[in-house]
Amino acid sequence: MELKYDISVVVPLLNEEESLPELHSWIVKVMKENNFSYEILFIDDGSKDGSWKVVEGLNSKDENAKGIKFQRNYGKSAALQNGFEAAQGRVVITMDADLQDSPDEIPELHRLIIEEDYDVISGWKKKRFDPITKTIPTKLYNWAARVITGIKLHDFNCGLKAYKNAVVKSIELYGDMHRYIPPLAKYAGFNKIGEKIVQHQARKYGTTKFGLNRFINGPLDLMTVAFMGKFGKKPMHFFGIIGTILFFIGFGIFAYLGIEKLFVNSNAKLIADRTEFFIALAAMVIGSQFFLAGFIAELIGRNASGRNVYLIEKKINVD
């Protein structure tokens, strides 16, 4: 794809009609002050308020304000995925639509990508305006993410991030994977990942769209990302090794029981009456199942094709 702009700003949104005009004006002001060529991609994730009408109005005044509207709510990952696919800027910057991310950070994010050649720059909201019920779980989650992924970021879930265009074209988001774009980029071969302290602003309009389920989905998705990064292309290396070890442990116990009964103590209890027999049998069965799971996963992986398809209701000035 031809890169037409210096910057693409991807803004996923859900019921944010009040904040969109102010956010658009702020972004445009920053772009003009720095002489950036730009596009703003508003991805409406099935809003039920007047958000899409606002996007249409912004486009009528600014052709660089573009939009994609989903037919229903798919989630932030789906919105970002479609924004990434449409982005035509050398640098792709994501930010939330609720005005908690400051567009004034854009010039420095752009500089870090272009001049210092970072692949990814993740924002770090060091000073947050969130309740303690959110900040403490967030710190625990970020600590776990650092340990598991090996990426030393303080704020994995910050919506304000910057990427080279090649990065966003090389990853695929689904579920709630938007929290783990830096690890996905790393697993795709983009290893220069940095961090920038950014300003966090208190929410001005509306309410948060994230509930308590993120505390369950987040850790589960983290395990998925870690597994897919290491074994996504070679599941047999995970399932096969575990299955083989379990099978041979069970087979070894079974062989020991048989040899003992036949050659050492013929008066010993029947093999089928011994607890060790059932342990060996369970290990062999479970080991075989792990091995078959890895084999089937390899077959699926080698034959699967295509990406997730999201039903898009409308577009504005997006190819």
C-alpha positions, 0 to 999 in steps of 0.5 A, spaced: 500 500 500 502 506 498 503 511 504 500 517 503 501 521 509 506 522 515 501 520 520 495 516 521 491 517 527 486 511 529 481 512 534 476 507 536 470 509 539 463 507 542 458 512 544 463 518 544 459 523 540 460 529 545 468 528 545 469 527 538 468 534 535 473 537 541 478 531 539 478 532 532 479 540 533 485 538 537 488 533 533 488 538 527 491 543 531 497 539 532 498 537 525 497 543 522 502 546 527 507 541 525 506 541 518 504 533 518 500 530 512 495 526 516 488 522 516 484 521 522 480 514 522 474 514 526 472 507 527 465 506 530 464 500 534 457 500 533 455 506 537 448 507 539 448 514 540 449 520 535 457 518 534 456 516 527 453 523 525 458 527 528 463 523 524 459 524 518 459 532 520 467 532 521 468 529 514 464 534 511 468 539 513 475 535 513 476 530 508 482 527 512 477 525 517 475 518 515 470 513 518 468 506 519 462 504 522 461 497 524 454 494 524 454 492 531 459 492 537 465 487 536 470 490 541 476 495 541 481 489 538 476 489 532 476 496 531 483 497 531 484 491 526 480 495 521 483 501 522 490 498 521 488 495 515 486 502 512 491 506 515 496 509 510 501 513 514 508 512 515 507 512 522 500 510 525 498 513 532 492 510 536 488 514 541 482 513 545 476 517 543 474 520 550 480 525 551 484 522 556 489 521 551 493 528 549 494 529 541 499 534 544 504 527 544 503 526 537 509 530 535 514 526 540 511 520 538 512 521 531 519 523 532 521 517 536 519 512 530 522 516 524 528 519 527 530 514 533 527 508 528 523 505 534 518 500 531 513 501 537 512 506 542 507 505 548 505 511 552 506 510 560 500 514 564 505 515 570 500 519 573 493 517 573 486 519 574 483 513 576 480 510 582 484 505 586 480 499 584 483 500 577 490 502 579 492 496 583 489 491 579 493 495 573 499 495 576 499 487 578 497 486 571 502 490 568 507 486 572 505 479 570 505 482 563 512 484 563 514 477 566 511 473 561 513 477 555 519 479 557 518 486 554 519 492 560 513 496 559 510 500 565 503 500 561 501 495 556 494 497 556 495 505 554 491 507 548 496 512 546 501 508 542 505 509 535 507 504 530 511 504 524 506 502 518 509 495 517 508 493 524 500 494 524 500 491 517 504 485 520 499 483 526 492 481 527 488 483 533 482 479 535 478 478 542 481 483 547 488 482 544 489 490 543 492 490 550 498 486 547 500 489 541 507 490 543 508 483 544 505 481 538 509 486 534 515 483 538 513 476 536 512 478 529 520 480 529 519 488 531 524 488 537 525 495 538 520 497 542 520 503 547 516 507 552 514 514 553 511 518 559 504 521 557 499 525 560 493 522 562 487 526 563 481 525 567 475 523 563 471 529 561 464 526 557 461 519 558 463 513 562 468 508 561 466 502 557 470 497 560 467 492 566 470 487 571 470 482 565 477 485 563 480 482 570 478 475 567 479 476 560 486 480 561 490 474 564 487 469 559 489 473 553 496 474 556 497 467 556 494 466 549 499 471 547 505 468 550 503 461 548 501 464 540 508 467 540 512 461 542 508 456 539 503 459 535 507 456 529 509 450 532 504 447 537 507 440 536 513 443 540 508 444 546 503 439 546 508 433 543 513 434 548 508 434 554 505 428 551 511 424 549 514 425 556 507 423 560 506 417 555 513 414 557 513 415 564 506 411 564 509 406 559 516 406 564 511 404 570 507 399 566 514 396 564 516 396 571 510 393 574 510 387 568 517 385 569 517 385 577 510 381 576 514 376 571 521 375 573 522 378 580 516 376 585 510 372 581 506 372 588 505 379 588 498 382 587 495 382 580 498 388 576 491 391 575 490 391 583 495 396 584 495 403 584 501 404 580 497 401 574 492 406 574 497 412 574 501 409 569 494 408 565 492 415 566 499 418 564 499 414 557 492 416 556 493 423 557 500 423 554 497 420 547 491 426 548 496 431 548 500 428 542 494 428 538 492 435 540 499 437 538 498 433 531 491 436 530 493 443 531 499 442 526 494 440 521 489 446 522 495 451 522 498 449 516 491 449 512 487 455 516 487 461 511 483 468 511 482 473 517 476 475 521 471 478 517 467 484 521 461 486 518 462 494 516 455 498 515 458 504 512 465 507 510 467 515 509 473 516 504 476 509 506 478 505 500 
